[in-house]
Amino acid sequence: MKSWFHRICLVLICGLGVGPSAAAAAPKLNVLLIAVDDLRDTLGCYGNTVVRTPHLDRFAARAVRFDRAYVQYPVCNASRSSFLTGLRPDQTGVTDNRTLLRDRLPDVVTLPQLLKEDGRHSAAFGKIFHLGGGRDAALRAKWMDLPRSWHTAQSFEATALGRQQLAGRDLTAGKLAWCKWGAMDGGDDDQPDGQIARAVIAQIESLGDQPWVIGAGFMKPHDPFVAPQPYFDLYPENSLALHRAPADQTPAPPLAVGFGELGAAFSKFTDRERLEFLRAYYACTSYMDAQVGRVFAALDRLRLWDRTVVIFLGDHGYHLGERDWWNKNTLFERSCRAPLLIAAPGLKPGVARGLVEFVDLYPTVAELCGLAPPPRLAGQSLAPLLRDPAAPGKSAAFTLVTRGPNQRGDSVRTERWRYTRWSDGTAELYDHAADPGESRNVVAAHAAVVAELDRLLPAAPAPQRR
């Protein structure tokens, strides 16, 4: 058996010596991709002093934490289709939660597929690609991208005990079926995320020394906001504080926020409902953290950190009352920015404050594993930032949303500015040097900045008649 020192040397050659030829003789690295649904940077390691996420906070101490990582579309399916292919939504053609990736790009080589074809056992648990298809097994397999990306993929449901609600209620009187919370009976494994953790650990244990790529797709804090009762107990009623908009907040354009049935429902929220929503989101986040901690404990026990690339991310951000919005799918910082942490053999922990995009993940993992990525990916490897977190990031990060036929918004984030242009002719400009909460739209005061940033965005469509 190779010595520990010899193994580390080989891993360094593979992960940081860059080329496929240099890595050819080295052991293949495992890849653990942990994707969390609807998770904003509400984590202790990102500076939140209220939420309890001890396991992720410990992981951050061994990882590179990216402080400003931006998704390319702030909705589940579109975001995942983007970062799992390394392509932007305009390239994938997926800009909603209804479109199958393979219907638009039947021959695309996804990131797990690249790793699978390199000889790793490939398995997904929970939500990595978007889950769809209901109880139609064949359609559900297509949504999970079987068998192209994975050898196996599995979804989970709460047990009968886990469906028994001890406390909770519907927050919109049935107007939004998903908008409800529940403190549930049973233990962690009576909910899907506990089952996902258990299955991931069992899979890792069964594979022994066989190299693998495993997707662990944890569902919480995605709605409905249900978790075992003890996680709600971490946040006693009336212990949390709501976001309050500054008095000089400027109104947002019509397509930006507050639209549709969501806006109508949220505008009727009482403070009691807002506090219940916030408490439930925090409880679900702590529940998820505990399940991730179980997986990390297995890596400890099996001594796998020195041969495993571990990526933890939220698939997009989320509003918790900012702009009176309690969801995703906006082009504000709260929706576009998401947590991203990466640990790999030979890398020192640190904090990268430069701008990065989720399309950068594909070429990063390919480089760490000594693989040649497909041509014409939209991102660039984060390996320089992993080696030196103080290195500069990108000059700009891009996110888009659509609002129906011929309606869209395009947003660019630079070191100082966020500029967003809407297809109805409206625009927003926020100065993060003076206004990190994006409360004051200063688009009218900075014509030269607007002109410069507008040139970075795709060609503007003709404004739509309203």
Backbone hydrogen bonds in HBPLUS format (Angstrom, degrees):
<---DONOR---> <-ACCEPTOR-->    atom                        ^
c    i                          cat <-CA-CA->   ^        H-A-AA   ^      H-
h    n   atom  resd res      DA  || num        DHA   H-A  angle D-A-AA Bond
n    s   type  num  typ     dist DA aas  dist angle  dist       angle   num
A0007-ARG N   A0003-SER O   2.95 MM   4  6.22 157.9  2.00 152.2 158.1     1
A0008-ILE N   A0004-TRP O   3.05 MM   4  6.34 160.5  2.09 151.4 155.9     2
A0009-CYS N   A0005-PHE O   3.04 MM   4  6.32 158.5  2.08 148.6 154.4     3
A0010-LEU N   A0006-HIS O   3.04 MM   4  6.33 157.8  2.09 148.9 154.3     4
A0011-VAL N   A0007-ARG O   2.86 MM   4  6.15 156.2  1.92 150.8 158.2     5
A0012-LEU N   A0008-ILE O   2.87 MM   4  6.12 157.2  1.93 153.2 158.7     6
A0013-ILE N   A0009-CYS O   3.04 MM   4  6.32 154.1  2.11 145.2 152.2     7
A0014-CYS N   A0010-LEU O   2.92 MM   4  6.20 156.9  1.97 148.6 155.0     8
A0015-GLY N   A0011-VAL O   2.69 MM   4  5.81 178.1  1.69 161.8 162.5     9
A0016-LEU N   A0012-LEU O   2.89 MM   4  5.41 157.9  1.93 136.4 143.6    10
A0017-GLY N   A0013-ILE O   3.04 MM   4  4.49 130.9  2.29 107.9 118.2    11
A0019-GLY N   A0017-GLY O   3.02 MM   2  6.16 141.2  2.18 105.4  95.0    12
A0023-ALA N   A0019-GLY O   3.21 MM   4  6.47 143.2  2.35 144.8 155.0    13
A0024-ALA N   A0020-PRO O   3.04 MM   4  5.92 114.3  2.49 140.2 154.8    14
A0024-ALA N   A0021-SER O   3.39 MM   3  5.19 154.4  2.46  95.4 102.7    15
A0026-ALA N   A0023-ALA O   3.05 MM   3  5.25 149.4  2.14 108.6 118.2    16
A0030-ASN N   A0307-ARG O   2.90 MM 277  6.18 172.6  1.90 156.5 154.1    17
A0309-VAL N   A0030-ASN O   2.81 MM 279  6.08 169.7  1.82 148.7 148.0    18
A0031-VAL N   A0212-TRP O   2.94 MM 181  6.43 149.9  2.03 145.4 154.9    19
A0214-ILE N   A0031-VAL O   2.89 MM 183  6.38 156.1  1.95 163.5 171.4    20
A0032-LEU N   A0309-VAL O   2.80 MM 277  6.15 168.0  1.82 169.6 173.6    21
A0311-ILE N   A0032-LEU O   2.90 MM 279  6.23 168.7  1.91 169.3 171.4    22
A0033-LEU N   A0214-ILE O   2.92 MM 181  6.25 164.2  1.94 161.8 166.9    23
A0216-ALA N   A0033-LEU O   2.81 MM 183  6.11 166.3  1.83 155.7 160.2    24
A0034-ILE N   A0311-ILE O   2.76 MM 277  5.95 174.9  1.76 169.4 170.6    25
A0313-LEU N   A0034-ILE O   2.96 MM 279  6.35 151.5  2.04 166.1 175.2    26
A0035-ALA N   A0216-ALA O   3.04 MM 181  6.31 145.2  2.17 137.5 148.3    27
A0218-PHE N   A0035-ALA O   3.01 MM 183  6.32 119.0  2.39 143.2 158.4    28
A0036-VAL N   A0313-LEU O   2.88 MM 277  6.18 157.0  1.94 152.2 159.9    29
A0315-ASP N   A0036-VAL O   3.07 MM 279  6.21 156.0  2.13 165.1 164.5    30
A0037-ASP N   A0218-PHE O   3.12 MM 181  6.41 153.0  2.19 153.8 161.8    31
A0046-TYR N   A0043-LEU O   3.05 MM   3  5.31 150.2  2.14 106.3 115.6    32
A0048-ASN N   A0043-LEU O   3.17 MM   5  5.54 160.0  2.22 143.8 137.8    33
A0047-GLY N   A0044-GLY O   2.93 MM   3  5.20 157.7  1.98 116.2 117.5    34
A0057-ASP N   A0053-THR O   3.02 MM   4  6.16 152.1  2.10 153.1 162.0    35
A0058-ARG N   A0054-PRO O   3.04 MM   4  6.20 149.7  2.13 138.5 145.4    36
A0059-PHE N   A0055-HIS O   3.00 MM   4  6.27 154.0  2.07 141.3 149.0    37
A0060-ALA N   A0056-LEU O   2.87 MM   4  6.08 155.0  1.93 146.6 152.7    38
A0061-ALA N   A0058-ARG O   3.09 MM   3  5.23 133.6  2.31  98.2 110.8    39
A0062-ARG N   A0059-PHE O   2.89 MM   3  5.45 160.3  1.93 117.2 123.8    40
A0063-ALA N   A0060-ALA O   3.28 MM   3  4.89 155.3  2.35  94.6 101.9    41
A0350-GLY N   A0063-ALA O   3.10 MM 287  6.58 152.4  2.18 133.6 134.1    42
A0064-VAL N   A0342-ILE O   2.80 MM 278  5.35 167.3  1.82 148.8 150.7    43
A0342-ILE N   A0064-VAL O   3.07 MM 278  5.35 158.0  2.12 142.2 148.0    44
A0065-ARG N   A0350-GLY O   2.91 MM 285  6.34 161.7  1.94 154.1 153.9    45
A0352-ALA N   A0065-ARG O   2.83 MM 287  6.03 158.1  1.88 147.7 155.2    46
A0066-PHE N   A0340-LEU O   2.94 MM 274  5.49 173.4  1.94 171.4 171.7    47
A0067-ASP N   A0352-ALA O   2.90 MM 285  6.10 165.8  1.92 161.0 165.7    48
A0356-VAL N   A0068-ARG O   3.06 MM 288  6.44 150.0  2.15 159.8 161.8    49
A0338-ALA N   A0069-ALA O   3.07 MM 269  5.96 159.9  2.11 156.8 162.3    50
A0070-TYR N   A0356-VAL O   3.01 MM 286  6.34 154.8  2.07 138.0 144.6    51
A0358-PHE N   A0070-TYR O   2.97 MM 288  6.08 147.6  2.08 155.4 151.9    52
A0071-VAL N   A0336-CYS O   2.93 MM 265  5.59 162.6  1.96 165.4 166.9    53
A0400-LEU N   A0072-GLN O   3.14 MM 328  6.33 157.4  2.20 137.1 138.6    54
A0329-ASN N   A0074-PRO O   3.18 MM 255  5.00 147.1  2.29 144.4 145.0    55
A0079-SER N   A0075-VAL O   2.90 MM   4  5.84 161.9  1.94 164.4 170.5    56
A0080-ARG N   A0076-CYS O   2.93 MM   4  6.08 172.9  1.93 163.2 165.2    57
A0081-SER N   A0077-ASN O   2.89 MM   4  5.93 161.3  1.92 148.8 154.8    58
A0082-SER N   A0078-ALA O   3.12 MM   4  6.16 139.0  2.30 133.5 143.7    59
A0082-SER N   A0079-SER O   3.11 MM   3  5.10 124.5  2.43  93.2 107.6    60
A0083-PHE N   A0079-SER O   2.96 MM   4  6.35 168.1  1.98 165.1 162.9    61
A0084-LEU N   A0080-ARG O   2.96 MM   4  5.79 153.1  2.03 147.3 154.2    62
A0085-THR N   A0082-SER O   3.20 MM   3  5.46 153.3  2.28 105.5 113.5    63
A0086-GLY N   A0082-SER O   2.81 MM   4  5.76 128.2  2.08 147.3 163.1    64
A0087-LEU N   A0082-SER O   3.18 MM   5  5.09 138.2  2.36 142.0 143.1    65
A0111-LEU N   A0084-LEU O   2.81 MM  27  5.39 154.3  1.88 153.2 159.6    66
A0378-ALA N   A0086-GLY O   2.84 MM 292  5.90 162.3  1.87 169.4 175.5    67
A0091-GLN N   A0088-ARG O   2.74 MM   3  5.21 143.0  1.87 113.5 125.7    68
A0092-THR N   A0088-ARG O   2.95 MM   4  6.34 152.2  2.02 151.1 160.2    69
A0093-GLY N   A0089-PRO O   2.84 MM   4  5.64 151.1  1.92 145.2 152.2    70
A0103-ASP N   A0100-LEU O   3.10 MM   3  5.31 138.0  2.28 102.6 114.5    71
A0104-ARG N   A0101-LEU O   3.00 MM   3  5.47 142.5  2.14 110.5 120.6    72
A0105-LEU N   A0101-LEU O   2.82 MM   4  5.99 166.1  1.84 157.3 162.2    73
A0108-VAL N   A0105-LEU O   3.34 MM   3  5.52 170.7  2.35 111.5 114.2    74
A0114-LEU N   A0110-THR O   2.90 MM   4  6.20 153.1  1.97 152.6 159.3    75
A0115-LEU N   A0111-LEU O   3.15 MM   4  6.46 161.2  2.19 154.0 158.2    76
A0116-LYS N   A0112-PRO O   2.79 MM   4  5.94 151.1  1.87 144.8 153.8    77
A0117-GLU N   A0113-GLN O   2.85 MM   4  6.00 163.5  1.87 153.1 156.8    78
A0118-ASP N   A0115-LEU O   3.23 MM   3  5.07 142.8  2.38  92.2 102.9    79
A0120-ARG N   A0115-LEU O   3.39 MM   5  6.08 155.3  2.46 145.6 146.7    80
A0119-GLY N   A0116-LYS O   2.96 MM   3  5.46 159.0  2.01 116.3 119.4    81
A0121-HIS N   A0211-PRO O   2.99 MM  90  6.40 166.3  2.01 143.3 140.6    82
A0213-VAL N   A0121-HIS O   2.78 MM  92  6.14 155.5  1.84 161.0 162.0    83
A0151-HIS N   A0122-SER O   2.75 MM  29  5.26 154.5  1.81 131.3 139.4    84
A0152-THR N   A0122-SER O   3.34 MM  30  6.85 152.7  2.41 148.6 156.5    85
A0123-ALA N   A0213-VAL O   3.07 MM  90  6.59 156.8  2.13 157.9 165.2    86
A0215-GLY N   A0123-ALA O   2.88 MM  92  6.33 158.5  1.93 149.8 157.0    87
A0124-ALA N   A0152-THR O   3.02 MM  28  6.44 152.2  2.10 138.5 147.1    88
A0154-GLN N   A0124-ALA O   2.97 MM  30  6.33 146.4  2.09 139.5 149.2    89
A0125-PHE N   A0215-GLY O   2.82 MM  90  6.02 154.8  1.88 156.0 163.3    90
A0217-GLY N   A0125-PHE O   2.76 MM  92  5.94 171.2  1.77 170.8 171.3    91
A0126-GLY N   A0154-GLN O   2.79 MM  28  6.11 170.0  1.80 168.4 171.2    92
A0127-LYS N   A0217-GLY O   3.03 MM  90  4.20 154.3  2.10 117.5 113.4    93
A0136-ASP N   A0133-GLY O   2.97 MM   3  5.48 158.9  2.02 145.6 145.8    94
A0140-ARG N   A0136-ASP O   2.86 MM   4  6.02 158.1  1.90 156.6 164.1    95
A0141-ALA N   A0137-ALA O   2.95 MM   4  6.11 150.5  2.03 143.6 150.8    96
A0142-LYS N   A0138-ALA O   3.18 MM   4  6.51 146.9  2.29 139.3 147.7    97
A0143-TRP N   A0139-LEU O   3.03 MM   4  6.41 155.2  2.09 150.2 156.4    98
A0144-MET N   A0140-ARG O   3.03 MM   4  6.33 147.1  2.14 145.0 154.0    99
A0146-LEU N   A0141-ALA O   2.95 MM   5  5.30 175.0  1.96 152.9 154.0   100
A0145-ASP N   A0142-LYS O   3.03 MM   3  4.85 152.8  2.11  99.7 107.9   101
A0149-SER N   A0145-ASP O   2.95 MM   4  5.71 162.9  1.98 164.8 170.5   102
A0159-THR N   A0190-ASP O   3.01 MM  31  5.09 154.7  2.07 131.0 138.4   103
A0163-ARG N   A0159-THR O   3.07 MM   4  6.33 118.6  2.46 141.2 156.1   104
A0163-ARG N   A0160-ALA O   3.28 MM   3  5.27 149.6  2.38  95.8 104.6   105
A0164-GLN N   A0161-LEU O   3.08 MM   3  5.50 164.4  2.10 114.2 118.6   106
A0185-ASP N   A0164-GLN O   2.81 MM  21  5.48 166.7  1.82 170.2 172.4   107
A0166-LEU N   A0183-ALA O   2.73 MM  17  5.55 156.4  1.79 156.3 164.5   108
A0167-ALA N   A0183-ALA O   3.28 MM  16  5.10 144.5  2.41 136.1 140.5   109
A0183-ALA N   A0167-ALA O   2.78 MM  16  5.10 159.5  1.82 139.0 146.2   110
A0169-ARG N   A0181-TRP O   3.15 MM  12  5.76 124.4  2.48 131.4 145.5   111
A0181-TRP N   A0169-ARG O   3.16 MM  12  5.76 161.4  2.19 149.7 150.9   112
A0171-LEU N   A0179-CYS O   2.95 MM   8  5.84 164.7  1.97 153.7 158.5   113
A0175-LYS N   A0172-THR O   3.02 MM   3  5.40 170.9  2.03 119.9 121.9   114
A0179-CYS N   A0176-LEU O   3.06 MM   3  5.45 146.8  2.17 113.1 122.5   115
A0180-LYS N   A0178-TRP O   2.87 MM   2  5.84 129.7  2.13 112.8  97.3   116
A0225-PHE N   A0180-LYS O   2.94 MM  45  6.17 143.6  2.07 169.2 162.3   117
A0182-GLY N   A0225-PHE O   2.99 MM  43  6.29 152.2  2.07 137.7 134.6   118
A0227-ALA N   A0182-GLY O   3.21 MM  45  6.69 150.4  2.30 166.3 174.7   119
A0184-MET N   A0227-ALA O   2.89 MM  43  5.76 170.9  1.90 141.5 144.5   120
A0229-GLN N   A0184-MET O   3.08 MM  45  5.37 149.6  2.18 152.2 144.1   121
A0190-ASP N   A0187-GLY O   3.08 MM   3  5.49 162.3  2.11 113.2 118.3   122
A0191-GLN N   A0188-ASP O   3.21 MM   3  5.88 166.7  2.23 117.9 121.1   123
A0194-GLY N   A0191-GLN O   3.18 MM   3  5.67 126.2  2.48 112.8 124.9   124
A0195-GLN N   A0191-GLN O   3.30 MM   4  6.63 156.8  2.36 151.6 158.5   125
A0196-ILE N   A0192-PRO O   2.80 MM   4  6.08 149.3  1.90 153.6 163.4   126
A0197-ALA N   A0193-ASP O   3.03 MM   4  6.29 164.0  2.06 148.1 150.9   127
A0198-ARG N   A0194-GLY O   3.05 MM   4  6.28 164.5  2.08 146.8 151.1   128
A0199-ALA N   A0195-GLN O   2.90 MM   4  6.08 159.9  1.94 148.0 153.3   129
A0200-VAL N   A0196-ILE O   2.87 MM   4  6.05 161.3  1.90 157.2 162.2   130
A0201-ILE N   A0197-ALA O   3.03 MM   4  6.22 166.6  2.05 153.3 156.6   131
A0202-ALA N   A0198-ARG O   3.01 MM   4  6.23 160.1  2.05 146.5 152.3   132
A0203-GLN N   A0199-ALA O   2.91 MM   4  6.08 154.3  1.97 146.3 153.4   133
A0204-ILE N   A0200-VAL O   2.97 MM   4  6.23 164.7  1.99 154.8 158.2   134
A0205-GLU N   A0201-ILE O   2.94 MM   4  6.14 164.3  1.96 152.9 157.3   135
A0206-SER N   A0202-ALA O   2.99 MM   4  6.13 150.1  2.08 142.8 150.7   136
A0207-LEU N   A0203-GLN O   3.20 MM   4  6.37 134.4  2.42 145.2 155.8   137
A0207-LEU N   A0204-ILE O   3.29 MM   3  5.40 138.6  2.47  98.8 109.6   138
A0210-GLN N   A0207-LEU O   2.93 MM   3  5.40 158.7  1.98 145.1 142.8   139
A0222-HIS N   A0219-MET O   2.99 MM   3  5.83 147.3  2.10 127.7 134.3   140
A0226-VAL N   A0224-PRO O   2.88 MM   2  5.79 127.6  2.16 112.5  96.6   141
A0231-TYR N   A0228-PRO O   3.06 MM   3  6.02 151.8  2.14 131.7 137.4   142
A0232-PHE N   A0229-GLN O   2.95 MM   3  5.36 133.7  2.17 113.8 126.3   143
A0233-ASP N   A0229-GLN O   3.13 MM   4  6.46 148.2  2.23 150.9 160.6   144
A0235-TYR N   A0232-PHE O   2.97 MM   3  5.58 158.8  2.01 116.6 123.2   145
A0239-SER N   A0236-PRO O   3.06 MM   3  5.52 135.8  2.26 145.0 140.1   146
A0249-GLN N   A0246-PRO O   3.13 MM   3  5.50 157.4  2.18 121.5 120.0   147
A0250-THR N   A0439-SER O   2.89 MM 189  6.25 159.3  1.93 160.1 163.7   148
A0256-ALA N   A0253-PRO O   3.05 MM   3  5.32 151.1  2.14 111.0 120.0   149
A0263-GLY N   A0259-PHE O   3.09 MM   4  4.94 159.1  2.13 135.3 132.8   150
A0264-ALA N   A0260-GLY O   3.17 MM   4  6.49 160.3  2.21 150.3 156.0   151
A0265-ALA N   A0261-GLU O   3.02 MM   4  6.12 153.8  2.09 141.0 147.4   152
A0266-PHE N   A0262-LEU O   2.83 MM   4  6.04 172.5  1.84 164.3 166.2   153
A0267-SER N   A0263-GLY O   3.04 MM   4  6.00 152.2  2.12 144.0 150.8   154
A0268-LYS N   A0265-ALA O   3.10 MM   3  5.53 153.5  2.17 109.4 117.4   155
A0269-PHE N   A0266-PHE O   3.02 MM   3  5.23 166.7  2.04 111.7 115.8   156
A0274-ARG N   A0270-THR O   2.95 MM   4  6.28 157.8  2.00 152.3 159.2   157
A0275-LEU N   A0271-ASP O   2.88 MM   4  6.04 162.1  1.92 150.7 154.9   158
A0276-GLU N   A0272-ARG O   2.97 MM   4  6.21 152.3  2.05 146.6 154.4   159
A0277-PHE N   A0273-GLU O   2.94 MM   4  6.10 158.8  1.98 148.1 153.7   160
A0278-LEU N   A0274-ARG O   2.95 MM   4  6.19 167.7  1.97 152.0 155.1   161
A0279-ARG N   A0275-LEU O   2.92 MM   4  6.02 165.1  1.94 147.0 151.5   162
A0280-ALA N   A0276-GLU O   2.95 MM   4  6.05 159.8  1.99 146.6 152.1   163
A0281-TYR N   A0277-PHE O   2.93 MM   4  6.18 157.5  1.98 153.0 159.3   164
A0282-TYR N   A0278-LEU O   3.02 MM   4  6.26 162.0  2.05 153.2 157.5   165
A0283-ALA N   A0279-ARG O   2.91 MM   4  6.14 158.9  1.95 148.6 154.9   166
A0284-CYS N   A0280-ALA O   2.93 MM   4  6.12 160.8  1.97 150.1 154.7   167
A0285-THR N   A0281-TYR O   2.96 MM   4  6.17 147.5  2.07 142.2 151.7   168
A0286-SER N   A0282-TYR O   2.96 MM   4  6.26 158.9  2.00 154.0 158.5   169
A0287-TYR N   A0283-ALA O   2.95 MM   4  6.20 150.6  2.04 144.7 153.5   170
A0288-MET N   A0284-CYS O   2.92 MM   4  6.14 163.0  1.95 147.8 151.8   171
A0289-ASP N   A0285-THR O   2.92 MM   4  6.15 160.6  1.96 147.7 153.4   172
A0290-ALA N   A0286-SER O   3.07 MM   4  6.30 151.7  2.15 143.2 149.4   173
A0291-GLN N   A0287-TYR O   3.25 MM   4  6.62 148.4  2.35 145.6 153.7   174
A0291-GLN N   A0288-MET O   3.00 MM   3  5.19 121.2  2.36 100.7 115.7   175
A0292-VAL N   A0288-MET O   2.96 MM   4  6.29 162.0  1.99 160.5 165.6   176
A0293-GLY N   A0289-ASP O   2.88 MM   4  6.08 151.9  1.95 145.5 154.1   177
A0294-ARG N   A0290-ALA O   3.18 MM   4  6.49 137.0  2.38 135.0 144.7   178
A0294-ARG N   A0291-GLN O   3.11 MM   3  5.14 127.0  2.41  94.8 108.1   179
A0295-VAL N   A0291-GLN O   3.34 MM   4  6.77 152.1  2.42 145.2 151.3   180
A0295-VAL N   A0292-VAL O   3.07 MM   3  5.21 117.4  2.48  98.8 113.5   181
A0296-PHE N   A0292-VAL O   2.97 MM   4  6.34 160.3  2.01 154.7 160.5   182
A0297-ALA N   A0293-GLY O   2.89 MM   4  6.06 150.2  1.98 143.3 151.6   183
A0298-ALA N   A0294-ARG O   3.13 MM   4  6.44 142.3  2.27 139.0 148.3   184
A0298-ALA N   A0295-VAL O   3.09 MM   3  5.12 123.2  2.43  94.6 109.0   185
A0299-LEU N   A0295-VAL O   3.10 MM   4  6.53 149.9  2.19 146.7 154.7   186
A0300-ASP N   A0296-PHE O   2.95 MM   4  6.32 151.6  2.03 147.4 155.5   187
A0301-ARG N   A0297-ALA O   2.89 MM   4  6.15 168.4  1.91 149.6 152.1   188
A0302-LEU N   A0298-ALA O   2.88 MM   4  5.96 158.5  1.93 150.1 155.5   189
A0304-LEU N   A0299-LEU O   3.01 MM   5  5.06 165.9  2.03 144.0 148.7   190
A0303-ARG N   A0300-ASP O   3.11 MM   3  5.10 154.8  2.18 102.3 110.0   191
A0307-ARG N   A0304-LEU O   3.12 MM   3  5.61 164.8  2.14 117.7 120.3   192
A0310-VAL N   A0343-ALA O   2.80 MM  33  5.17 170.0  1.81 158.5 162.0   193
A0343-ALA N   A0310-VAL O   2.89 MM  33  5.17 161.3  1.93 151.1 157.3   194
A0312-PHE N   A0341-LEU O   2.86 MM  29  5.17 169.1  1.87 159.4 161.7   195
A0341-LEU N   A0312-PHE O   2.87 MM  29  5.17 158.8  1.92 152.6 157.4   196
A0314-GLY N   A0339-PRO O   3.15 MM  25  5.51 146.3  2.27 145.8 144.6   197
A0317-GLY N   A0335-SER O   2.87 MM  18  3.98 148.7  1.97 135.1 127.8   198
A0318-TYR N   A0334-ARG O   2.81 MM  16  5.70 121.3  2.15 149.1 139.3   199
A0319-HIS N   A0327-ASN O   2.79 MM   8  5.29 166.8  1.81 146.3 150.9   200
A0321-GLY N   A0325-TRP O   2.94 MM   4  5.01 156.2  1.99 154.7 151.3   201
A0324-ASP N   A0321-GLY O   2.87 MM   3  4.61 140.1  2.03 133.0 123.9   202
A0325-TRP N   A0322-GLU O   3.12 MM   3  5.75 146.7  2.23 115.9 122.2   203
A0335-SER N   A0332-PHE O   3.01 MM   3  5.63 143.4  2.15 116.6 125.7   204
A0336-CYS N   A0332-PHE O   3.06 MM   4  6.26 156.0  2.11 154.0 161.5   205
A0337-ARG N   A0333-GLU O   2.97 MM   4  5.60 161.0  2.01 151.6 152.9   206
A0347-LEU N   A0344-ALA O   3.12 MM   3  5.67 161.2  2.16 139.6 140.1   207
A0394-LYS N   A0355-LEU O   2.76 MM  39  5.11 171.6  1.77 145.4 144.5   208
A0360-ASP N   A0357-GLU O   2.99 MM   3  5.54 158.2  2.03 112.6 119.7   209
A0361-LEU N   A0358-PHE O   3.09 MM   3  5.61 168.9  2.10 116.7 120.3   210
A0364-THR N   A0360-ASP O   3.22 MM   4  6.25 146.0  2.34 142.5 152.4   211
A0365-VAL N   A0361-LEU O   2.94 MM   4  6.19 168.0  1.96 166.3 165.7   212
A0366-ALA N   A0362-TYR O   3.05 MM   4  6.22 166.4  2.07 157.2 161.6   213
A0367-GLU N   A0363-PRO O   3.01 MM   4  6.07 156.8  2.06 138.8 144.5   214
A0368-LEU N   A0364-THR O   2.94 MM   4  6.23 165.1  1.96 154.7 158.9   215
A0369-CYS N   A0365-VAL O   2.98 MM   4  6.10 145.8  2.10 146.9 155.5   216
A0371-LEU N   A0366-ALA O   2.77 MM   5  4.85 170.1  1.78 152.3 149.8   217
A0370-GLY N   A0367-GLU O   3.04 MM   3  4.97 163.0  2.07 104.5 109.5   218
A0385-LEU N   A0382-LEU O   2.94 MM   3  5.36 121.5  2.30 111.4 125.8   219
A0386-LEU N   A0382-LEU O   2.93 MM   4  6.22 146.2  2.04 151.2 161.6   220
A0387-ARG N   A0383-ALA O   2.91 MM   4  6.12 151.2  1.99 153.0 159.5   221
A0388-ASP N   A0384-PRO O   2.94 MM   4  6.05 148.7  2.04 137.7 147.1   222
A0391-ALA N   A0388-ASP O   2.83 MM   3  5.57 169.1  1.84 130.5 133.8   223
A0397-ALA N   A0413-ARG O   2.89 MM  16  5.12 145.9  2.01 140.2 151.3   224
A0413-ARG N   A0397-ALA O   2.80 MM  16  5.12 162.9  1.83 153.4 159.3   225
A0399-THR N   A0411-SER O   3.05 MM  12  5.28 159.3  2.09 144.6 149.1   226
A0411-SER N   A0399-THR O   2.83 MM  12  5.28 157.9  1.88 170.8 174.6   227
A0401-VAL N   A0409-GLY O   3.02 MM   8  5.33 154.1  2.09 146.6 151.5   228
A0409-GLY N   A0401-VAL O   2.86 MM   8  5.33 157.3  1.91 149.0 151.0   229
A0403-ARG N   A0407-GLN O   2.80 MM   4  5.03 166.6  1.81 129.0 129.9   230
A0407-GLN N   A0404-GLY O   3.12 MM   3  5.44 160.5  2.16 135.3 131.1   231
A0423-SER N   A0408-ARG O   2.90 MM  15  5.50 146.3  2.02 169.4 173.4   232
A0410-ASP N   A0421-ARG O   2.95 MM  11  5.43 159.6  2.00 152.6 158.0   233
A0421-ARG N   A0410-ASP O   2.87 MM  11  5.43 162.6  1.90 158.8 161.6   234
A0412-VAL N   A0419-TYR O   2.87 MM   7  5.44 158.6  1.92 155.7 162.5   235
A0419-TYR N   A0412-VAL O   2.97 MM   7  5.44 163.0  2.00 157.3 160.9   236
A0414-THR N   A0417-TRP O   2.80 MM   3  5.18 169.2  1.81 159.5 163.3   237
A0432-HIS N   A0416-ARG O   2.69 MM  16  5.20 149.9  1.78 172.6 176.6   238
A0418-ARG N   A0430-TYR O   3.02 MM  12  5.18 146.5  2.13 142.9 150.7   239
A0430-TYR N   A0418-ARG O   2.87 MM  12  5.18 155.7  1.93 146.4 154.6   240
A0420-THR N   A0428-GLU O   2.88 MM   8  5.04 161.6  1.91 142.8 147.5   241
A0428-GLU N   A0420-THR O   2.81 MM   8  5.04 152.7  1.88 147.0 153.4   242
A0422-TRP N   A0426-THR O   2.95 MM   4  5.37 170.4  1.96 161.0 158.2   243
A0425-GLY N   A0422-TRP O   3.05 MM   3  5.66 156.2  2.11 120.7 123.2   244
A0464-GLN N   A0423-SER O   3.12 MM  41  6.41 138.5  2.30 131.8 144.1   245
A0442-VAL N   A0429-LEU O   2.85 MM  13  5.41 163.1  1.88 159.1 157.7   246
A0434-ALA N   A0431-ASP O   3.16 MM   3  5.71 139.2  2.33 110.8 119.8   247
A0435-ASP N   A0431-ASP O   2.66 MM   4  5.50 143.6  1.78 153.0 165.3   248
A0438-GLU N   A0435-ASP O   3.00 MM   3  5.50 164.8  2.02 121.9 124.5   249
A0445-ALA N   A0442-VAL O   3.02 MM   3  5.44 150.0  2.11 112.3 121.3   250
A0450-VAL N   A0446-HIS O   3.00 MM   4  6.23 166.4  2.02 158.9 163.1   251
A0451-ALA N   A0447-ALA O   2.96 MM   4  6.17 161.2  1.99 149.9 154.6   252
A0452-GLU N   A0448-ALA O   3.05 MM   4  6.26 157.9  2.10 145.5 151.1   253
A0453-LEU N   A0449-VAL O   2.92 MM   4  6.15 167.3  1.94 158.7 161.6   254
A0454-ASP N   A0450-VAL O   2.80 MM   4  5.80 153.9  1.87 150.5 158.3   255
A0456-LEU N   A0453-LEU O   2.98 MM   3  5.32 147.1  2.09 106.9 116.8   256
A0457-LEU N   A0454-ASP O   3.19 MM   3  5.48 148.5  2.29 106.0 114.5   257
